[in-house]
Structure formats: C-alpha cells, structure tokens
Amino acid sequence: MNRRILVTGSSRGIGKAIALQLAHAGFDITVHARSRIEEAQSIVEQIQAMGRNSHYLQFDVNDREKINTILEQDVEQHGAFYGVILNAGLTRDAAFPALSDEDWDSVISTSLDGFYNVLKPLTMPMIRLKQGGRIVTLSSVSGVMGNRGQVNYSAAKAGLIGASKALALELAKRKITVNCVAPGLIDTEMVTDEVRQHALNMIPMQRMGTVEEVAAVVKFLCSDDAAYITRQVISVNGGLI
C-alpha cells in the first residue's frame, strides 16, 4: 500500500517545499490550500509528474464542520493517511497593547484549532490502519523563546508544541510519532530586505534558512529512519537559540 501524507498550507513557501520533497521521497501527497487553488493544482501536477498520486483539498483550518466532512470523505475514498504535516499558520504582528481581538483570535485559532480540527478526524483512521504513522507540526523559534511583537504568534506556536508533545505520548504505543519542527528566520517571498539585513546581525550563521532546509528535516522525520524519534522539537534556525 502506498503511504500518503496530507500537508496543510502547501500551496507555497515551506509547505510547498515539504510537499515536493516528500513526493521525491516516495510518498503520495494530498496538497491543501485555503484559497490559492491555482498554485495548489500546479503542485499536484508537479507531484503527479514524479509518478506519485496527488490531489488537493480546499478548506479553512478554522472551519471544523467543513473539515470533518471533507476529510471523512477523503479517507473513505482514498484510505487513511500515513502522515499529516500541520504547516498552515498565520501572523498578525503588533506590540501587545496594539493587538486587536481579531489579531489574537485568528492567530491562536489557526494554529491550535487547526491542530484539533485537522487531526481529530484523521487520528483514529491512522490507528486502525495499524501501520504506524507520522505527524509533524510546524512551530517556530517564537514558540520556543518568545518574540517581541509576536505575543499572539508565540503563544500559538508554544501551544502547538505542548499539544504535539501530549499527543505523542498517547500515540507512541501505536507507532505513530509526533514531532515539531521549529524554524527560525526562513527566506520566503514575504521577507523584506530589512529583515534579511537584520538576520545577518542576529543569526550566528549570518544568513536566513531556506524552505528546502526546513522541508528536509520534515522529510527525515517522516522516514523509516526516524521511527524512534517522537515528542521532540527540532529547531532549524542557524544557531539563533
């Protein structure tokens, strides 16, 4: 049986790199997007060109009812997932006194409700498959050490670490590993030149990371070689902490 993995937030950036590297590693990939459907379809086609099975799902990770319906139908049609990569995230940066209720609620909900909403309908099918499995959540250096102007994001990503560690304990005897990857400053299309210069001054390696470097760690955690690694937070930050 082919092993398939769902990668949330995989229409661009880190999620896209993860989806493509996992496909190169031999996994069938279910791409996910909230709104960037053309980009998602393009990634599906790239994966299919590698000889892997792929399709995309569209949903907002905050929409619990819709997610339940979509994922239950997908599992019924294609079988249980071997792995789930929770990459979808959101930033709304501001100094704490300037944060709006929406800034707080949307960032917390995307990470923590997203964790519950996506994994809840998929965990029991993974258990019933009795083939082990891999769950990887994308946290952040902000979730490990906190960051000025990111009280909401730091809280969300720290909460994701706690949830992942607890779930790892519950699923370990099922041979389903649960780990976090915590990227530092990663060079994506959203990074400004000012931030790049700031990175040179902060990071011991004097450069930003690449999406491929983050994806490589996720790929390893999904491999058979990582079967004895669970409940861990793997930092990819150039020595920032």
Buried (B, 14 or more C-beta within 10 A) or exposed (E): EEBBBBBBBBBBBBBBBBBBBBBEBEBBBBBBBBEBEEBBBBBBEBBBEEEBBBBBBBBBBBBBEBBBEBBEEBBEEBBBBBBBBBBBBBBBBBEEEEBEEEBBBBBBBBBBBBBEBBBEBBBEBBBEBEBBBBBBBBBBBBBBBBBEBBBBBBBBBBBBBEBBBEBBEEBEEBBBBBBBBBBBBBBBEEBEEEEEEBBEEBBEEEEBBBBBBBBBBBBBBBBEEBEEBBBBBBBBBBEBE
